[in-house]
Amino acid sequence: MVLHLLHQTGSIDNVSFVNIKMSTQYYDPSWWGRAEPIYITACPRSASTKVGSISNVRFINISAISENGMFITGSKESLLRGLTFQNVSLSMKRSTNFQGGMQDYRPGCQGLIEHSTSGVFMAFVQDVNMDNVILDWQENNLSDWGLPLDFFHSSVNKISLRGFSSSYPDPSSSL
């Protein structure tokens, strides 16, 4: 699921994604995206671009098996506001041999940058509610796995977590 504003001054407001099951995987690294099951951005494509807004978006009863986590980032010019994640289950599992440990801002903002694979990555957001969000990491021994909840601290404001959980595999089970 993608909400992506790059070079438009319009807005996305009051949208719901409900009762969705999905599986995502990496494709060729030249493709935009890194198999994120939920990808929301509002960032300028260039310095001269004006960006619209994304607000009041709900993800309810979402289940995904994915090689990457959720990517949720606005920009200084356009904070993402009023995001709700309710009954979201994400199983993190690698199914291809493509390199992980990257965040994909393409085609705008920062391009493709090295960053550990987070369960949920957030930047430039306000009023985020997570209710019964479950992250299940299916594999260990992957050096590019990162934090369950990862955010750029000075750009994230007003987060509510109720029933947020994350579980890694037992490292002794792979011995």
Beta strands, then each sheet from edge to edge (+ up, - down):
strand 1: 2-5
strand 2: 11-23
strand 3: 39-42
strand 4: 53-66
strand 5: 70-73
strand 6: 80-92
strand 7: 102-104
strand 8: 112-114
strand 9: 120-123
strand 10: 125-137
strand 11: 149-151
strand 12: 156-162
strand 13: 165-167
sheet 1: 1+ 3+ 5+ 9+ 11+
sheet 2: 2+ 4+ 6+ 10+ 12+
sheet 3: 2+ 4+ 6+ 10+ 13+
sheet 4: 7+ 8-
end
